[in-house]
Each structure stands twice: as structure tokens, then as C-alpha cells.
Amino acid sequence: MTALRVDGLTVRRTGPRGSFAAVDGVSLEIAPGTTLGLVGESGSGKSTLAGAIVGLVPVRAGRILVDGEEVRTRTVRDRRRLGRRVQVVLQDPDTALDPRMTVRQALAEAATVFRRLDRAGRAERVAELLDLVGLDGRLADRLPRQLSGGQRQRVALARALAVEPGLLIADEITSALDVSVQASVLNTVRRLQQELGLSMLFIGHNLPAVCHVSDTVAVMRNGRIVESAPTGTLLRAPAHPYTRTLLESVPVLRTPPAGEKNP
Ligand SMILES: Nc1ncnc2c1ncn2[C@@H]1O[C@H](COP(=O)(O)OP(=O)(O)OP(=O)(O)O)[C@@H](O)[C@H]1O
């Protein structure tokens, strides 16, 4: 379990009208083993914030603490160290998966980044990871293009989990999937979080979907957090007009009945 704390984080970007704060003094906290949902429309700064946490985007001001320790991402060694504790899954699984590697190869590679495993150990770990994300072991010898979008996203999840991170950042991971597949992947994410005791930053633009997996939800607009509350409170009594707009503008997500097959 990993704790994350972000204090007064500011990231500046340059757009057509000059420099602006894409993330503007954001503070947030994720307690170990809990999920913080981050919701907001396109361009509100969610991905920039995620990128800053893992050192992909330079920070102008503020601090990022993982388990109380300030994150450093300057050297390869720093980034490797951080990667052991924090993993990211993005909207498009194709960016995470090498098209020439089978599922087995991709998972075995990730599983051995920080751990030595012999041949039998690798096979066992691959089977375990596929089972964890609800995929049939028979898919192990397929290439990414031989899988559906939902299956590819599950492989990307398994790959991130292979290094046993304490914190998972999921950035719009269901947005590119068919609506019928989204609910099933969301349920898997929620189960994984609970089973593994993961801490999670779950980013999305669909408020009901984000609420489905989150303990607390932060609403982001124009680089700022405009409201943050426990999920139940936010749904029952949204305080900010923008949160109310987000709640009214999306269809309610259908949750598949228990036992429904993973698409
Ligand atoms: N590499 C970049 N260079 C300059 N500006 C950027 C860059 N990436 C993002 N931006 C700008 O920063 C702002 C925040 O973008 P960001 O992608 O973080 O938002 P988002 O909420 O994640 O949206 P989306 O869901 O569409 O990814 C936007 O105005 C965007 O145009």
C-alpha cells in the first residue's frame, strides 16, 4: 500500500495564446489502500497532473510525496525506483503493449523487471496475472492485435500490476472501450483494488464511472480542484455547480449482473 500526497502543484504549458497553468496549485491526498477519482472534462488538466506525478511533465511549483518521500525523477535510477511503487495505465492500451510481443512475453518481461524468475516461475506468474485481470489463460500466446479492446486493456492492467506497485494511476482506461465493455472493466478494477489493497488514482471524464470505483472524488476544472468529497456525499449533495452539470450530462452506467462473462 502506498500513500500519495500532492501539495500546491503547478504545471505550466504553452498554448496558442501563450503560457498558462494547466495544473494550478492542486493539492490532493490518497490514503493507502483507497481510490481517489479525478474527474473533469477534456483539457481540465487531469493527464497533465498524472504525468507530473510520474515525472513525465516538468513541475513549476509544489511537491509530490509518495509514502512521505518527495518524488525524484531526474535520473534513470530515480524513475526505476518510482516505477516499482507507482504504475500508470493509459487510455490507449496500444501505447503500453509492443505489437510484436505475445501476451505471455509482455507479462513475463514486466514480471522480471524487479524480480528474478526461472522459466517455471515466469509461466506461473503469467498465469496468475491473467487470472487476476479476468482473462482466459489460452489468450497468452496471442498478439495484441488478436485481442479485443477490452482484452488489451486487461493485459495493460496485468502488465502494470506485474511489478506489484502500491499505487496505480489509471488515466481514462475505459474511455476508448465500447459501453458494454466499460462496466465490466470497471468492476475488474474495483475488485483488483480491493483484493490487492492497491492505492489508486482513477482519472476519467464520466462522473458515474469514476464514482463506481472511487472512495473519494475530486472534480477538476481549468487546472483546479473545484470540489472534493467522499463519493456518496458528492453524488447525494454535489456542492459545486460544475459537479452538478457533470452529473446531469452523462447517462447512468449499467453494471453487468454478477457472473456475466468478461467481454
Ligand atoms: N504537451 C503539451 N504541450 C502544451 N500544452 C499541453 C500539452 N499537453 C496538454 N496540454 C494542454 O494542457 C491542458 C490540460 O490538458 P490535459 O491533457 O492534462 O487535460 P485532460 O483533463 O487530461 O484532458 P483529456 O481528457 O482530453 O486528456 C489543455 O489545455 C491542453 O491543451
The ligand as an SDF file (V2000), in Angstrom:
LIG
                    3D

 31 33  0  0  0  0  0  0  0  0999 V2000
    2.3390   18.6590  -24.3570 N   0  0  0  0  0  0  0  0  0  0  0  0
    1.5820   19.7270  -24.1980 C   0  0  0  0  0  0  0  0  0  0  0  0
    2.0020   20.9650  -24.5640 N   0  0  0  0  0  0  0  0  0  0  0  0
    1.2360   22.0550  -24.3920 C   0  0  0  0  0  0  0  0  0  0  0  0
    0.0120   22.0240  -23.8540 N   0  0  0  0  0  0  0  0  0  0  0  0
   -0.4610   20.8420  -23.4660 C   0  0  0  0  0  0  0  0  0  0  0  0
    0.2750   19.6340  -23.6240 C   0  0  0  0  0  0  0  0  0  0  0  0
   -0.4790   18.6070  -23.1420 N   0  0  0  0  0  0  0  0  0  0  0  0
   -1.6260   19.1600  -22.7100 C   0  0  0  0  0  0  0  0  0  0  0  0
   -1.6350   20.4910  -22.9120 N   0  0  0  0  0  0  0  0  0  0  0  0
   -2.7040   21.4250  -22.5510 C   0  0  0  0  0  0  0  0  0  0  0  0
   -2.8720   21.3920  -21.1370 O   0  0  0  0  0  0  0  0  0  0  0  0
   -4.2440   21.4770  -20.7830 C   0  0  0  0  0  0  0  0  0  0  0  0
   -4.6370   20.2700  -19.9450 C   0  0  0  0  0  0  0  0  0  0  0  0
   -4.5790   19.1040  -20.7630 O   0  0  0  0  0  0  0  0  0  0  0  0
   -4.7430   17.6330  -20.1820 P   0  0  0  0  0  0  0  0  0  0  0  0
   -4.4800   16.6780  -21.3100 O   0  0  0  0  0  0  0  0  0  0  0  0
   -3.9540   17.5000  -18.9400 O   0  0  0  0  0  0  0  0  0  0  0  0
   -6.2770   17.6110  -19.8080 O   0  0  0  0  0  0  0  0  0  0  0  0
   -7.1920   16.3520  -19.5260 P   0  0  0  0  0  0  0  0  0  0  0  0
   -8.1580   16.8130  -18.4940 O   0  0  0  0  0  0  0  0  0  0  0  0
   -6.3800   15.1600  -19.2100 O   0  0  0  0  0  0  0  0  0  0  0  0
   -7.9250   16.1770  -20.9090 O   0  0  0  0  0  0  0  0  0  0  0  0
   -8.0600   14.8540  -21.8030 P   0  0  0  0  0  0  0  0  0  0  0  0
   -9.0490   14.0090  -21.0790 O   0  0  0  0  0  0  0  0  0  0  0  0
   -8.5660   15.3710  -23.1090 O   0  0  0  0  0  0  0  0  0  0  0  0
   -6.6840   14.2710  -21.8920 O   0  0  0  0  0  0  0  0  0  0  0  0
   -5.0170   21.5850  -22.0910 C   0  0  0  0  0  0  0  0  0  0  0  0
   -5.2860   22.9270  -22.3440 O   0  0  0  0  0  0  0  0  0  0  0  0
   -4.0570   21.0270  -23.1200 C   0  0  0  0  0  0  0  0  0  0  0  0
   -4.2810   21.6020  -24.3830 O   0  0  0  0  0  0  0  0  0  0  0  0
  1  2  1  0
  2  3  1  0
  2  7  2  0
  3  4  2  0
  4  5  1  0
  5  6  2  0
  6  7  1  0
  6 10  1  0
  7  8  1  0
  8  9  2  0
  9 10  1  0
 10 11  1  0
 11 12  1  0
 11 30  1  0
 12 13  1  0
 13 14  1  0
 13 28  1  0
 14 15  1  0
 15 16  1  0
 16 17  2  0
 16 18  1  0
 16 19  1  0
 19 20  1  0
 20 21  2  0
 20 22  1  0
 20 23  1  0
 23 24  1  0
 24 25  2  0
 24 26  1  0
 24 27  1  0
 28 29  1  0
 28 30  1  0
 30 31  1  0
M  END
$$$$
